[in-house]
Amino acid sequence: MAGSDQAAQHSTAVLHQRRKFSQCPMKMAIGGVAVVATIGYFVLYTKKKPEASALDVAKVAAGVANPANTHPRN
């Protein structure tokens, strides 16, 4: 067992903690948004109707679709 002097010596040690992130927080946030957008696009794409195109799905995912993009073509 460790003595009390060893416990006191190790209590002030910092184990594997960094003062700075290895990446910029803004870059990590942008990367996270890109990953979420990609997953959202693929979820919408897998649930699309057979007559919808990939461009229609992209317009709906971006929020710029109009009724012509969301209704079946004749």
Beta strands, then each sheet from edge to edge (+ up, - down):
end
